[in-house]
C-alpha cells in the first residue's frame, strides 16, 4: 500500500462533478483506492462515499492505494485533484 497527500485546489471543494471525475478515473485501475479526510475513509470508486467526505477547498486529502497498479493510480488521482479537476 502506498499513500500520498494532496490539497483540494477547487474553490468549490468536492461536490458531485469532481467526485464523479474521481470515480471515473479510479474505476480504470484494478487497485483498491481510498480517499481519506480527517480519518474518514471513502472508496474512490463510490460517488456516494466521496460526497459524504464533504471536503472543502484547501483541505488536505490522503490518497491510499493497494494493488498491482497502485503507483499509477496514486499519480493519476493526485494530478486530477491538484489540477483543480482540469
N, C-alpha and C positions, 0 to 999 in steps of 0.2 A: 504494500500500500504506500502510495505517495500522496503528499499534500502540498498545497501552496496557498498563500493568502493573496487576496486582491481587494480593491475598494470599488464600490459602485460609483461610477462617474456620471451616470444618468441622473439628471436633476429630479426626475420623477420616481426614482428608485425601481424596485422590481414590481411592476404591475403586469397585467396579463400579456401584453405584447412581448416584453423582454423575457418573461417566463416561458412563453411559447417558443421563443428562439432558443433558449437554453435547452428545453425539452427536445426540440427538433435536432439540435446538434448532438446532445448527449445520446440520443437514440441511435446515432450512427456508429457508436462504439459498443464493443462487447463487454467492456469493463463495468463493474458496479461503480456508480459515481454519486457522491453525496455533496450537497452544498450545506455548509454549517454556518449559522449566525448565532452568536451568543450561546453556544452549547446546544442549540436546537438544530437537529439534522433533518434534511429533506432529500428525498430521492430526486436526483437531477432529471429523471425521466418521468416525473409526475408533476404536471402543471398545478394540481391542487396543493400538493405539499410545498412547492416553491412559493406559491402565492401566500400560503399561511405563514411564511417567514416574515412577511411584512417588512422587508428590508428597504431602508430609505437611502437617499443619496449620501455619499461619503461614509457609509457604514462598511465595515470590513467583513468579508466572507472568507471562509476556508473552503477550498475545493479539494475533495479527497477522492481518489480513485484506486481501485484494486482490480487487476485483471491483465490480460495479455497485451492490451493496448492502452494501459493506464497513462503512460508518459504522453502519448499523442492526445489523449482525452484532456488531460490537465492543461496542456499548452493551448489547445483549441478553445477550451472554455475560458481560460484566463484572458486570452486575446479578445474573445467576444465581450466579456463583461467589462474589461478595462477600456475597450474602444467605444464605450457608450452605445453598444449594440449596433454599430455600423459595419 
